[in-house]
Amino acid sequence: MNFNGTNFDTYLKDYPDEKGYFGPYGGIYVSPELKAAMEEIADAYYTICKSRKFIAELRRIRKEFQGRPTPISHLERLSASLGNVQLYAKREDLNHTGAHKLNHCMGEALLAKYMGKKKVIAETGAGQHGVALATAAAYFGLECDIYMGQVDIEKQAPNVARMKILGANVIPVTEGLATLKEAVDAAFAAYAADYRNCIYCIGSVVGPHPFPLMVRDFQAVVGIEAREQFVEMTGELPDAVVACVGGGSNSMGMFAGFLNDPVKIYGVEPLGRGPALGDHAASLTYGTEGVMHGFNSIMLKDEKGGPAPVYSVASGLDYPSSGPEHAFLRDLGRVQYDVIGDEETIDAFFTLSRMEGIIPAIESAHAVAYAMKLAKEMGRGSILINLSGRGDKDMDYVLSHYGLR
Ligand SMILES: *Cc1c(COP(=O)(O)O)cnc(C)c1O
């Protein structure tokens, strides 16, 4: 399919280019030493990802350990309440550990094993990426160091407990505001000091090349499965696909399955409390081009050009940028990015729970809220939502801050 001059028949092979660029976005913007480490990972990945042994092992793990393929559920009661559009959900909440993040963590940890690394390193904010990586490390018998801001450690006690039970070292970071940004810096520094023995595992389609490529490839299983399942269930493709966008991994995985199809694709960003800087994390909607955390993309900047403070009710979405591929797909017009705020998200959280018996992660509830709006606009047709995770982690927060609805 040709779309605005770009050939999508070969898109996934053509992008990123060998330097890690999606058009102007992506690349490797790190110190020379870390750049050498990134190039080593890229070289290893380009070779290993084609190995039949690696592919077979990843397939077996997905089936026997993760519980893939995850199903698609037809949201019949929700659809009927909205009119004639049929809504469907790809159930990444049923993936082991309850979200899509394990898809790329298992891939990254398997790559670490093939590269002969002993340890995986990462930062975590709310702890979701840390738990997924600690799970993967336990499975492969790798050491696991997770850097986490002291403030987040105190807020996210259950995830800290999970990581520790899984055998990970949770390393408190006390510098600065002691949250995600400082944890990223500390994890990068630890990795630079010991990159021969370990591998840095990024939690989304962000960071320097090859991470946006690798994480997309590992998450693409979601879109590939979903396309096949949807056609089998309904005999046709969905009219629209919807996913929430933080760093952009669950959405990129889902979109990868449909880029070359006559399907409308929507990425949903968090509008939080509203459009003023600091009240949201809708980087593709309100941001400008810049470099952050080792890559060039669209981002929300403060007055000095650094990453701006961001906010969303969903801690998994409050990142001041998104992956370079999303910036590229936005510019091409292939994916339409739009926003949903906290209030509509909380309504959708309760609606999906009450009408379908599925408690979604607050992140995923952004996609549900958008799909509900879109269904009313479309009048007829079908929408496939990527339900990126389950909401058990959010129940206490929602009840104490919003009450029952
Ligand atoms: C982390 C997380 C997200 C956001 O990350 P992406 O990289 O944008 O997918 C979305 N949903 C859930 C359930 C998450 O845990």
The ligand as a MOL file (V3000), in Angstrom:
LIG
                    3D

  0  0  0     0  0            999 V3000
M  V30 BEGIN CTAB
M  V30 COUNTS 15 15 0 0 0
M  V30 BEGIN ATOM
M  V30 1 C 3.6920 0.8990 30.5980 0
M  V30 2 C 2.3120 0.7350 30.1320 0
M  V30 3 C 1.8020 1.4890 29.0470 0
M  V30 4 C 2.5680 2.5710 28.3600 0
M  V30 5 O 3.7100 2.1820 27.6980 0
M  V30 6 P 3.8240 2.0860 26.1140 0
M  V30 7 O 5.2630 1.8860 25.8770 0
M  V30 8 O 3.3110 3.3790 25.5330 0
M  V30 9 O 2.9750 0.9570 25.6830 0
M  V30 10 C 0.5080 1.2250 28.6110 0
M  V30 11 N -0.2680 0.3070 29.2190 0
M  V30 12 C 0.1820 -0.4270 30.2590 0
M  V30 13 C -0.7250 -1.4230 30.8820 0
M  V30 14 C 1.4740 -0.2360 30.7570 0
M  V30 15 O 1.9040 -0.9670 31.7930 0
M  V30 END ATOM
M  V30 BEGIN BOND
M  V30 1 1 1 2
M  V30 2 1 2 3
M  V30 3 2 2 14
M  V30 4 1 3 4
M  V30 5 2 3 10
M  V30 6 1 4 5
M  V30 7 1 5 6
M  V30 8 2 6 7
M  V30 9 1 6 8
M  V30 10 1 6 9
M  V30 11 1 10 11
M  V30 12 2 11 12
M  V30 13 1 12 13
M  V30 14 1 12 14
M  V30 15 1 14 15
M  V30 END BOND
M  V30 END CTAB
M  END
